[in-house]
Amino acid sequence: MSIELKEKELVGGKRKRELIAVYIPKEKKVALEAWAASEERSVSWIVAKLIDQALCSRQQQQEGSDNDN
């Protein structure tokens, strides 16, 4: 998997966001597109929410392991 990171200023005074380009298998892209369409969202929105959930879960796991020590 290849990841590219770029800084991008969004229009309309919104805060800066980072751009990550990820290469995934076609079948996963198709599945993400179908999911996004079914929720009337963009693929980018779906992926951003998945990343948020994964990072939150990781943080909770790390905090739990810190409390065990």
MOTA-V230392 format. One record per residue. N is the residue number from 0. RES is the residue in one letter. PHI is phi as a letter, one per 40 degrees, with the letter a starting at -180 (NA if undefined). OMEGA is omega as a letter, one per 40 degrees, with the letter a starting at -180 (* if undefined). NEAR is the number of other C-alpha atoms within 10 Angstrom. Layout:
BEGIN
n={N/N}
res={RES/RES}
phi={PHI/PHI}
omega={OMEGA/OMEGA}
near={NEAR/NEAR}
END
This chain:
BEGIN
n={0/1/2/3/4/5/6/7/8/9/10/11/12/13/14/15/16/17/18/19/20/21/22/23/24/25/26/27/28/29/30/31/32/33/34/35/36/37/38/39/40/41/42/43/44/45/46/47/48/49/50/51/52/53/54/55/56/57/58/59/60/61/62/63/64/65/66/67/68}
res={M/S/I/E/L/K/E/K/E/L/V/G/G/K/R/K/R/E/L/I/A/V/Y/I/P/K/E/K/K/V/A/L/E/A/W/A/A/S/E/E/R/S/V/S/W/I/V/A/K/L/I/D/Q/A/L/C/S/R/Q/Q/Q/Q/E/G/S/D/N/D/N}
phi={NA/b/b/b/b/b/c/b/c/c/c/g/g/c/c/c/b/b/b/b/b/b/c/b/c/d/c/c/c/c/c/c/c/c/c/c/c/c/b/f/b/c/d/d/c/d/c/c/c/c/c/d/c/c/c/c/c/c/c/c/c/c/c/c/c/c/c/c/c}
omega={i/a/i/a/i/i/a/i/i/a/i/i/i/a/i/i/i/i/i/i/a/i/a/i/a/a/i/i/i/i/i/i/i/i/a/i/a/i/a/i/i/i/i/i/i/a/i/i/i/i/i/a/a/i/i/i/i/a/i/i/a/i/i/i/i/a/i/a/*}
near={6/8/9/9/10/9/10/11/12/11/8/6/7/8/9/11/11/10/14/12/10/10/10/10/8/9/9/10/13/12/12/17/16/13/15/17/12/9/9/9/12/14/18/14/11/16/13/12/12/12/12/12/12/12/12/12/12/12/12/12/12/12/11/11/10/9/8/7/5}
END
